[in-house]
Amino acid sequence: MKLMIVDDEVIIRTGLATVIDWHELGITLLSPAASAEEALERLAAEQPDMMLTDIRMTGRSGLQLAEEAMKLLPQLEVIILSGYDDFSYAQQAIRQNVSDYLLKTSRPEEIIKAVLKVKKRIEERHASFTSQERKKREEYLRRFERWIVEGEVGPGGDAGAELPEWFTCLAGDGAKRALVWRVVLVAAEGWGPAAREESLLLFAVDNAMKDTLPGIGFVQDRRIVAALHSEAPITGREHFRPAFHKIERLLKCRLIVVAGTDVDHPRKLNESYEAADIAFTYKPLLKQSHWSFEDIRSRRGGKSVCSAEEEKELSAILLENDPVRLNAWVQQYVRQLLEDAEATPRTFEAALQSVAIAAHRWLERVLVATGQSSALEDQPIAVPHKLVTAPGELLFQHLYSAMELYHGKLAGGQTSHVRKALAYIEEMLGEDIGLQQVAKHVHVHPSHLSDLFKKETGMRFVDYVVKKKMERAAEILLSSPAKISEVAAMVGYEDVKYFGQMFKKYAGKTPSEYREEAGRVRKGR
């Protein structure tokens, strides 16, 4: 039997730990806790049977500790120690169902007597629930998990067959009279982001559900799986909500409750679980904290690809090296996806991945255009596998990394002006690009940029722009059936005749001749 001493005064807790021979009393003394907060953190892992705590401590008081600790461990016995002979403290302790109330001036034998009295009560309670019975229950719960999650119903799998003994042992007599069953998946938040705090909260919620809801549950993958039943028809998805709201108020947390389909027999619980499991994947998409499979079953899928216009806008932001504007763009993009009433986890993830891939394409283009393609080999930016958890933050971080890689490589020196100009030209080939416009982007005087450009590339600015536009036009002519007028517009020419003249000067053929000849060559192969 385990005892935890809690006191913020080192002399008191050390004295209580050493002045009494706890081992001789058949009690295992856990390491004393220096605060109520420390005790609560250790509670789920160490599972004390008894707690001996000071009533007045820095932070939570002993009475607050007792109240919260008994929510986590309903069978915990708490003895309060007080330096004040104040009857009001004793009254409050009694109202909170503490096991005993002692003064700090109590002699060791009085403390021993109180602890032994509590120990006797625990032993009497344990006598009705032996170790063998605990092991049996654990085995029953493992069977129940396979029953729900994997659909292992065992012999006599039809709905009319007799339920196995282990199931009725877990579910109680009420389960035999149940008309409806429903699997719900419950996640909890509000005690802090750390895994230890999340685990502690789930432990507390699981205990509270056992006390307030008719059914059987277990913890699986950071969520509680519970099979709830009712002896009367379940009145929609709101049926169990008041009980969950009560648990939220009690534990001061937020619950995410996802319900599967209703079934009329325990042997069909796997059907309800699978529906709940599908509905649970919608957690990143939904604002509400309670939903069911019925709420999402008709969704057909929303937007899954970043549009050409969105990719163009993103490229411009990345090129401008503007983190604030980038973050705003990401948040707006994610918000639009979340507001899509047809969105599914698959299309949501695909739409996020599409943006990440678009940023990777942009990075490849600008690094190739500036002669730095090796940078991707030296410092690759991998497309993240999963973005649905905290999508705005993760997507922004990925895009920011791509932007930082590019602009970090271009830092310093006069050549950086030309490289930035080359990257800007690459992204703006669909526009009418002029020297003034590019000079403004790289923050240098046009004539200075013109001189630098000729020195670094060996070409005049205007000749380089025409060459890149014609190269892009040639690619489009070979890879798409677009009309010549459409190709001209794609590379920033409104006058189709002028575009044709420029292309013939570049390729020695008109755009139509170029496409036809390329087609004949491909067929000849």
C-alpha positions as CSV (number, residue, x, y, z in Angstrom):
1,M,0.0,0.0,0.0
2,K,1.5,3.4,-1.1
3,L,1.5,6.7,0.8
4,M,2.4,10.1,-0.6
5,I,3.3,13.0,1.8
6,V,2.7,16.5,0.4
7,D,4.0,19.6,2.2
8,D,5.8,22.7,0.9
9,E,7.9,22.9,4.1
10,V,11.0,20.7,3.7
11,I,11.3,20.2,7.5
12,I,7.7,19.0,7.9
13,R,7.7,16.6,4.9
14,T,11.2,15.2,5.8
15,G,10.1,14.8,9.4
16,L,7.0,13.0,8.6
17,A,8.9,10.7,6.2
18,T,11.6,9.8,8.8
19,V,10.0,10.0,12.2
20,I,7.7,7.1,11.5
21,D,8.8,3.7,10.3
22,W,6.3,3.3,7.5
23,H,7.8,0.1,6.3
24,E,7.0,-1.5,9.6
25,L,3.4,-0.4,9.1
26,G,3.2,-2.3,5.8
27,I,3.2,1.0,3.8
28,T,5.4,1.9,0.9
29,L,6.4,5.6,1.3
30,L,6.6,7.4,-2.1
31,S,9.0,10.3,-2.5
32,P,7.4,13.3,-0.7
33,A,6.0,16.0,-2.9
34,A,6.9,19.7,-2.3
35,S,3.7,21.1,-3.7
36,A,0.1,20.2,-4.7
37,E,1.1,20.7,-8.3
38,E,3.9,18.2,-8.1
39,A,1.6,15.7,-6.4
40,L,-1.0,16.0,-9.2
41,E,1.6,15.6,-11.9
42,R,2.9,12.3,-10.3
43,L,-0.6,11.0,-9.3
44,A,-1.4,9.0,-12.5
45,A,2.0,7.4,-12.7
46,E,2.5,6.5,-9.0
47,Q,-1.1,5.7,-8.0
48,P,-0.8,6.2,-4.2
49,D,-3.5,4.7,-2.1
50,M,-3.2,7.3,0.6
51,M,-2.2,11.0,0.7
52,L,-1.1,12.9,3.8
53,T,-1.1,16.6,2.9
54,D,-0.6,20.0,4.6
55,I,-3.7,22.2,4.3
56,R,-1.9,25.5,3.6
57,M,0.7,25.5,0.9
58,T,2.1,27.9,-1.8
59,G,-0.1,27.4,-4.8
60,R,-3.0,25.0,-4.4
61,S,-4.1,24.4,-0.8
62,G,-4.4,20.9,0.6
63,L,-8.2,21.0,0.3
64,Q,-7.9,21.9,-3.4
65,L,-5.4,19.1,-3.8
66,A,-7.7,16.7,-2.1
67,E,-10.6,17.7,-4.4
68,E,-8.6,17.4,-7.6
69,A,-6.7,14.3,-6.6
70,M,-10.0,12.4,-5.8
71,K,-11.3,13.3,-9.3
72,L,-8.2,11.5,-10.7
73,L,-8.2,8.7,-8.3
74,P,-11.7,8.2,-6.9
75,Q,-10.5,5.5,-4.4
76,L,-7.8,7.7,-3.0
77,E,-7.9,8.3,0.8
78,V,-6.7,11.8,1.9
79,I,-5.6,12.8,5.4
80,I,-5.4,16.6,6.0
81,L,-2.7,18.1,8.3
82,S,-3.3,21.6,9.6
83,G,-1.3,24.0,11.8
84,Y,-4.6,25.6,12.8
85,D,-7.1,24.2,15.3
86,D,-9.9,25.8,13.3
87,F,-13.2,23.9,13.2
88,S,-14.2,25.6,9.9
89,Y,-11.2,23.8,8.2
90,A,-12.4,20.5,9.6
91,Q,-15.9,21.1,8.4
92,Q,-14.7,21.9,4.9
93,A,-12.5,18.8,4.9
94,I,-15.4,16.6,6.0
95,R,-17.6,18.0,3.2
96,Q,-14.8,17.1,0.7
97,N,-14.9,13.5,2.0
98,V,-11.3,13.5,3.3
99,S,-10.5,10.5,5.4
100,D,-9.2,12.3,8.5
101,Y,-8.2,15.7,9.8
102,L,-5.2,16.1,12.1
103,L,-3.2,19.0,13.6
104,K,0.5,19.3,12.8
105,T,1.1,19.2,16.6
106,S,-0.4,15.7,16.7
107,R,2.0,13.1,18.2
108,P,3.4,10.5,15.8
109,E,1.2,7.8,17.4
110,E,-1.9,9.8,16.6
111,I,-0.7,10.1,12.9
112,I,0.0,6.4,12.9
113,K,-3.4,5.6,14.3
114,A,-5.1,7.7,11.6
115,V,-3.1,6.2,8.8
116,L,-3.7,2.6,10.0
117,K,-7.4,3.3,10.3
118,V,-7.4,4.4,6.6
119,K,-5.2,1.5,5.7
120,K,-7.7,-0.9,7.2
121,R,-10.5,0.7,5.2
122,I,-8.6,0.3,2.0
123,E,-7.7,-3.3,2.8
124,E,-11.4,-4.1,3.4
125,R,-12.2,-2.5,0.1
126,H,-9.5,-4.4,-1.7
127,A,-10.7,-7.7,-0.2
128,S,-13.7,-7.5,-2.4
129,F,-11.6,-6.9,-5.5
130,T,-8.6,-9.2,-5.4
131,S,-5.5,-9.1,-7.6
132,Q,-6.9,-12.1,-9.5
133,E,-10.1,-10.2,-10.2
134,R,-8.1,-7.2,-11.4
135,K,-6.2,-9.4,-13.8
136,K,-9.4,-10.9,-15.0
137,R,-10.9,-7.5,-15.7
138,E,-7.8,-6.4,-17.6
139,E,-8.1,-9.4,-19.8
140,Y,-11.8,-8.7,-20.3
141,L,-10.9,-5.2,-21.4
142,R,-8.4,-6.5,-23.9
143,R,-11.0,-8.8,-25.3
144,F,-13.5,-5.9,-25.4
145,E,-10.9,-3.7,-27.3
146,R,-10.5,-6.4,-29.9
147,W,-14.3,-6.8,-30.0
148,I,-14.8,-3.1,-30.8
149,V,-11.7,-2.1,-32.8
150,E,-11.1,-5.3,-34.8
151,G,-14.6,-6.7,-34.9
152,E,-13.6,-10.0,-33.2
153,V,-17.0,-11.2,-31.9
154,G,-15.9,-14.8,-31.4
155,P,-18.2,-17.8,-31.7
156,G,-21.9,-17.2,-32.2
157,G,-21.3,-14.0,-34.1
158,D,-24.9,-13.3,-35.1
159,A,-26.9,-10.7,-33.2
160,G,-29.2,-13.2,-31.7
161,A,-26.4,-15.2,-30.0
162,E,-25.9,-15.2,-26.3
163,L,-23.4,-12.5,-25.2
164,P,-20.1,-13.9,-23.8
165,E,-19.8,-13.9,-20.0
166,W,-16.8,-11.5,-20.0
167,F,-18.9,-8.9,-21.8
168,T,-21.8,-9.0,-19.4
169,C,-19.3,-8.9,-16.5
170,L,-17.9,-5.6,-17.9
171,A,-21.2,-4.0,-19.0
172,G,-23.4,-5.1,-16.1
173,D,-27.1,-6.1,-16.1
174,G,-28.2,-2.8,-17.8
175,A,-26.5,-3.9,-21.0
176,K,-28.8,-6.8,-21.4
177,R,-31.8,-4.4,-21.5
178,A,-30.1,-1.9,-23.7
179,L,-32.0,-1.0,-26.9
180,V,-29.3,1.1,-28.5
181,W,-25.5,1.2,-28.5
182,R,-23.2,3.9,-29.7
183,V,-19.4,4.1,-29.8
184,V,-17.9,7.6,-29.0
185,L,-14.3,8.7,-29.3
186,V,-13.3,11.3,-26.7
187,A,-10.2,13.6,-26.8
188,A,-9.5,16.1,-24.1
189,E,-7.5,19.4,-23.9
190,G,-7.0,22.2,-21.5
191,W,-4.5,21.0,-18.9
192,G,-1.5,21.9,-21.0
193,P,0.3,20.8,-24.2
194,A,2.8,18.3,-22.6
195,A,2.2,14.6,-23.1
196,R,2.2,14.0,-19.4
197,E,-0.5,16.6,-18.8
198,E,-2.6,15.2,-21.7
199,S,-2.2,11.6,-20.3
200,L,-3.2,12.8,-16.8
201,L,-6.3,14.5,-18.2
202,L,-7.4,11.5,-20.2
203,F,-7.0,9.4,-17.1
204,A,-9.3,11.8,-15.2
205,V,-11.9,11.9,-18.0
206,D,-12.0,8.1,-18.3
207,N,-12.6,7.9,-14.5
208,A,-15.3,10.5,-14.7
209,M,-17.0,8.8,-17.6
210,K,-17.1,5.5,-15.7
211,D,-19.0,7.3,-12.9
212,T,-21.5,9.3,-15.0
213,L,-22.2,7.3,-18.2
214,P,-23.6,3.8,-18.9
215,G,-21.0,1.9,-20.8
216,I,-17.5,0.5,-21.1
217,G,-14.4,2.4,-22.2
218,F,-10.6,2.2,-22.6
219,V,-7.8,4.6,-23.6
220,Q,-6.4,4.2,-27.1
221,D,-4.1,6.4,-29.1
222,R,-4.5,9.6,-27.0
223,R,-8.3,9.2,-26.9
224,I,-11.0,7.3,-25.0
225,V,-13.0,4.7,-26.8
226,A,-16.4,4.2,-25.1
227,A,-19.3,2.0,-26.0
228,L,-22.3,3.7,-24.4
229,H,-25.8,2.2,-24.2
230,S,-29.3,3.2,-23.3
231,E,-32.4,1.3,-22.2
232,A,-34.6,3.8,-24.0
233,P,-34.3,5.2,-27.6
234,I,-31.3,7.5,-27.9
235,T,-32.7,10.9,-28.8
236,G,-30.2,12.1,-31.4
237,R,-26.6,13.2,-31.0
238,E,-27.4,15.4,-28.0
239,H,-28.4,12.4,-25.9
240,F,-25.2,12.1,-23.8
241,R,-24.1,15.7,-24.2
242,P,-25.2,16.9,-20.7
243,A,-23.0,14.3,-19.1
244,F,-20.0,15.4,-21.1
245,H,-20.7,19.0,-20.2
246,K,-20.8,18.0,-16.6
247,I,-17.3,16.3,-16.9
248,E,-16.0,19.5,-18.6
249,R,-17.1,21.7,-15.7
250,L,-15.8,19.2,-13.1
251,L,-12.3,18.9,-14.6
252,K,-12.1,22.4,-16.2
253,C,-11.3,21.0,-19.6
254,R,-12.6,20.9,-23.2
255,L,-13.8,17.6,-24.6
256,I,-14.0,16.6,-28.3
257,V,-16.7,14.0,-28.5
258,V,-17.2,12.1,-31.8
259,A,-20.0,9.6,-32.2
260,G,-20.4,6.7,-34.5
261,T,-23.6,5.2,-35.8
262,D,-26.3,3.8,-33.5
263,V,-26.5,-0.1,-33.4
264,D,-29.1,-2.3,-31.9
265,H,-26.8,-5.0,-30.5
266,P,-23.3,-5.2,-28.9
267,R,-22.1,-7.5,-31.6
268,K,-22.4,-4.6,-34.1
269,L,-20.2,-2.2,-32.1
270,N,-17.4,-2.5,-34.6
271,E,-19.7,-0.9,-37.2
272,S,-20.2,2.0,-34.8
273,Y,-16.5,2.3,-34.0
274,E,-15.5,2.4,-37.7
275,A,-18.0,5.1,-38.3
276,A,-16.7,7.1,-35.3
277,D,-13.1,6.5,-36.4
278,I,-13.8,8.0,-39.8
279,A,-15.7,11.0,-38.3
280,F,-12.7,11.6,-35.9
281,T,-10.4,12.2,-38.8
282,Y,-12.4,15.4,-39.4
283,K,-11.1,16.9,-36.1
284,P,-8.8,19.5,-37.9
285,L,-11.7,20.6,-40.1
286,L,-14.4,21.2,-37.7
287,K,-14.9,24.1,-35.2
288,Q,-17.4,22.4,-33.0
289,S,-16.5,20.0,-30.2
290,H,-19.3,17.5,-30.7
291,W,-20.2,15.8,-34.0
292,S,-21.1,12.4,-35.3
293,F,-20.7,10.3,-38.4
294,E,-24.0,11.5,-39.7
295,D,-22.7,15.1,-39.8
296,I,-19.9,14.2,-42.3
297,R,-21.1,11.2,-44.2
298,S,-22.5,13.2,-47.1
299,R,-19.3,15.2,-47.8
300,R,-17.9,14.5,-51.3
301,G,-14.6,16.4,-51.1
302,G,-13.6,20.0,-51.5
303,K,-10.8,21.8,-53.2
304,S,-7.6,19.7,-53.4
305,V,-5.2,21.8,-55.6
306,C,-3.8,25.2,-55.3
307,S,-5.0,27.3,-58.3
308,A,-2.7,28.9,-60.9
309,E,-3.7,32.3,-59.6
310,E,-2.9,31.3,-55.9
311,E,0.4,29.8,-57.0
312,K,1.3,33.0,-58.8
313,E,0.4,35.2,-55.8
314,L,2.4,32.8,-53.5
315,S,5.4,33.0,-55.8
316,A,5.3,36.8,-55.7
317,I,5.2,36.8,-51.9
318,L,8.1,34.4,-51.7
319,L,10.1,36.5,-54.1
320,E,9.4,39.6,-52.0
321,N,10.8,37.9,-48.9
322,D,7.8,39.2,-46.8
323,P,7.1,36.8,-43.8
324,V,4.1,38.9,-42.6
325,R,2.4,38.8,-45.9
326,L,3.3,35.1,-46.3
327,N,1.7,34.3,-43.0
328,A,-1.5,36.3,-43.8
329,W,-1.7,34.4,-47.2
330,V,-1.3,31.0,-45.5
331,Q,-4.0,31.8,-42.9
332,Q,-6.4,33.0,-45.5
333,Y,-5.8,29.9,-47.7
334,V,-6.3,27.5,-44.7
335,R,-9.4,29.4,-43.6
336,Q,-11.0,29.0,-47.0
337,L,-10.3,25.3,-47.0
338,L,-11.8,24.9,-43.5
339,E,-14.9,26.9,-44.5
340,D,-15.6,24.5,-47.4
341,A,-18.6,22.5,-46.4
342,E,-17.6,19.6,-48.7
343,A,-14.0,19.3,-47.5
344,T,-12.8,15.9,-46.4
345,P,-9.5,15.1,-44.6
346,R,-8.1,13.7,-47.9
347,T,-8.9,16.8,-50.0
348,F,-7.8,19.1,-47.1
349,E,-4.4,17.4,-46.9
350,A,-4.1,17.4,-50.7
351,A,-4.8,21.1,-50.9
352,L,-2.1,21.8,-48.2
353,Q,0.4,19.5,-49.9
354,S,-0.3,21.3,-53.2
355,V,0.9,24.6,-51.7
356,A,4.0,23.0,-50.3
357,I,4.8,21.5,-53.7
358,A,4.1,24.8,-55.4
359,A,6.7,26.5,-53.1
360,H,9.1,23.7,-54.0
361,R,8.6,24.3,-57.8
362,W,9.1,28.1,-57.2
363,L,12.4,27.4,-55.4
364,E,13.6,25.1,-58.1
365,R,12.8,27.7,-60.8
366,V,14.5,30.6,-59.1
367,L,17.6,28.7,-58.1
368,V,17.9,27.3,-61.7
369,A,17.4,30.8,-63.1
370,T,20.1,32.2,-60.9
371,G,22.6,29.4,-61.4
372,Q,22.3,28.0,-57.9
373,S,20.5,24.7,-58.5
374,S,23.1,22.9,-56.4
375,A,21.6,24.7,-53.3
376,L,18.7,22.2,-53.4
377,E,21.2,19.3,-53.2
378,D,23.2,20.9,-50.3
379,Q,20.1,22.0,-48.3
380,P,17.0,20.2,-49.6
381,I,13.6,21.3,-48.4
382,A,11.5,18.2,-48.0
383,V,7.8,18.4,-48.6
384,P,6.2,17.7,-45.2
385,H,4.3,14.4,-45.1
386,K,1.5,15.5,-42.8
387,L,0.1,19.0,-42.5
388,V,-3.4,18.5,-41.0
389,T,-2.2,19.0,-37.4
390,A,-1.8,22.8,-36.8
391,P,-2.0,23.3,-40.7
392,G,-1.5,27.1,-40.7
393,E,1.6,27.0,-38.5
394,L,3.3,24.0,-40.3
395,L,2.5,25.2,-43.8
396,F,3.9,28.6,-43.0
397,Q,7.1,27.1,-41.5
398,H,7.6,25.1,-44.6
399,L,7.1,28.0,-47.0
400,Y,9.2,30.2,-44.8
401,S,12.1,27.7,-45.0
402,A,11.9,27.7,-48.8
403,M,11.9,31.5,-48.8
404,E,14.8,31.7,-46.4
405,L,16.9,29.2,-48.4
406,Y,16.5,31.3,-51.5
407,H,17.1,34.7,-50.0
408,G,19.9,33.5,-47.7
409,K,21.8,32.3,-50.8
410,L,21.5,35.7,-52.4
411,A,22.7,37.7,-49.4
412,G,25.4,40.3,-50.1
413,G,27.4,41.5,-53.0
414,Q,26.5,43.2,-56.3
415,T,25.9,39.9,-58.0
416,S,22.9,39.5,-55.7
417,H,21.1,42.3,-57.5
418,V,21.4,40.5,-60.8
419,R,20.4,37.1,-59.3
420,K,17.3,38.7,-57.8
421,A,16.5,40.2,-61.1
422,L,16.9,36.9,-62.9
423,A,14.6,35.2,-60.4
424,Y,12.0,38.0,-60.7
425,I,12.1,37.8,-64.5
426,E,11.5,34.0,-64.3
427,E,8.4,34.5,-62.2
428,M,7.0,37.4,-64.3
429,L,7.4,36.0,-67.8
430,G,3.6,36.1,-68.3
431,E,3.7,39.9,-67.8
432,D,5.1,42.9,-69.7
433,I,8.4,43.2,-67.9
434,G,10.4,46.4,-68.1
435,L,13.8,47.5,-66.7
436,Q,12.2,50.1,-64.4
437,Q,9.9,47.5,-62.9
438,V,12.8,45.0,-62.2
439,A,15.1,47.7,-60.9
440,K,12.4,48.8,-58.4
441,H,12.1,45.2,-57.2
442,V,15.8,44.8,-56.5
443,H,16.2,48.4,-55.1
444,V,18.8,49.7,-57.5
445,H,18.8,52.5,-60.2
446,P,17.8,51.2,-63.6
447,S,20.9,52.3,-65.4
448,H,23.1,50.6,-62.7
449,L,21.1,47.4,-63.0
450,S,21.5,47.5,-66.8
451,D,25.3,47.8,-66.5
452,L,25.4,45.0,-63.8
453,F,23.1,42.8,-65.9
454,K,25.3,43.1,-69.0
455,K,28.4,42.4,-67.0
456,E,27.0,39.3,-65.2
457,T,25.0,37.7,-68.1
458,G,26.8,38.9,-71.2
459,M,23.4,40.1,-72.5
460,R,21.4,43.3,-72.6
461,F,18.4,43.2,-70.3
462,V,15.8,43.4,-73.0
463,D,17.5,40.6,-75.1
464,Y,17.6,38.4,-72.0
465,V,13.9,38.9,-71.3
466,V,12.9,38.2,-74.9
467,K,15.0,35.1,-74.9
468,K,13.4,33.7,-71.7
469,K,9.9,34.6,-73.0
470,M,10.5,32.7,-76.3
471,E,11.9,29.7,-74.4
472,R,8.8,29.6,-72.3
473,A,6.6,29.9,-75.4
474,A,8.4,27.0,-77.0
475,E,7.8,24.8,-74.0
476,I,4.1,25.7,-74.1
477,L,3.8,25.0,-77.8
478,L,5.3,21.6,-77.4
479,S,3.4,20.6,-74.2
480,S,-0.1,21.9,-74.8
481,P,-2.7,22.4,-77.5
482,A,-3.2,26.1,-76.6
483,K,-3.9,28.4,-79.5
484,I,-1.1,30.7,-80.7
485,S,-3.0,33.7,-79.3
486,E,-3.2,32.0,-75.9
487,V,0.5,31.1,-76.0
488,A,1.3,34.8,-76.8
489,A,-0.8,35.9,-73.8
490,M,0.9,33.4,-71.5
491,V,4.3,35.1,-72.2
492,G,3.0,38.7,-71.9
493,Y,2.3,39.6,-75.6
494,E,-1.1,41.1,-76.5
495,D,-0.1,41.5,-80.2
496,V,-0.1,38.0,-81.7
497,K,1.5,39.2,-84.9
498,Y,4.4,40.8,-83.0
499,F,4.7,37.7,-80.9
500,G,5.0,35.6,-84.1
501,Q,7.7,37.9,-85.5
502,M,9.7,37.7,-82.3
503,F,9.3,33.9,-82.1
504,K,10.5,33.4,-85.7
505,K,13.5,35.6,-85.0
506,Y,14.2,33.3,-82.0
507,A,13.5,29.9,-83.5
508,G,13.7,30.4,-87.2
509,K,10.1,29.3,-87.6
510,T,6.7,30.6,-86.9
511,P,5.0,29.2,-83.8
512,S,2.7,27.0,-85.9
513,E,5.6,25.7,-88.0
514,Y,7.6,25.0,-84.8
515,R,4.7,23.0,-83.3
516,E,4.0,21.0,-86.5
517,E,7.7,20.1,-87.1
518,A,8.0,19.0,-83.5
519,G,4.9,16.8,-83.9
520,R,6.3,15.2,-87.1
521,V,9.6,14.4,-85.3
522,R,7.7,12.7,-82.4
523,K,5.7,10.6,-84.8
524,G,8.8,9.6,-86.7
525,R,10.2,8.2,-83.6
